[in-house]
Amino acid sequence: MTDPKPLNWKAKPGVGLNVVRRADGGMTLTFSDLSEATIREWHDFALEHLLGSDRLTRNLYDLRAVKDIPEKALRTAVEVNSDPSARNIRLAVVVANEKVAGAIRDIASLVLPETAAIKWHEAIENWQSDFRLGKPHLCDGHPQRHAR
């Protein structure tokens, strides 16, 4: 078994993002807002981690505190998720409302098929269980061509 990659992240004042490395090597990213500062910090952090991506990683994005996804955040997410290194990421997103879920579906529809798959869950426990069991990932109720 390989050691988890270093996190290389520290909380910054005015940034609505918290990142922790889980025991399985994946990360949980919890967003409290999608301000300009938060989007910029996530963009830089995500691209830095993609640059050194050398193994499959399961990440959880917790957006339950986010009530709306601004256009800049959508464009940034499409850019980051279109990076070829994103193919090593298995991604789940937890949201609190249909408006945010719709925005995540929009992102998923705009990225390259080789990049991270997204699955919606109403409970984090379901996501963790599915990932441990290797169940196929679903996006908008349809199996992904690139299900992982």
DABELPE-V683449 format. One record per run of one state. SS is the DSSP state (H for helix, E for strand, L for the rest). FROM is the first residue (numbers start at 0). LEN is the number of residues. If there is no record, write none. Layout:
SS;FROM;LEN  SS;FROM;LEN
This chain:
L;0;16  E;16;5  L;21;5  E;26;5  L;31;4  H;35;16  L;51;5  E;56;7  L;63;7  H;70;11  L;81;2  H;83;5  E;88;7  L;95;2  H;97;13  L;110;6  E;116;1  L;117;2  E;119;2  L;121;2  H;123;10  L;133;4  E;137;2  L;139;2  E;141;2  L;143;5
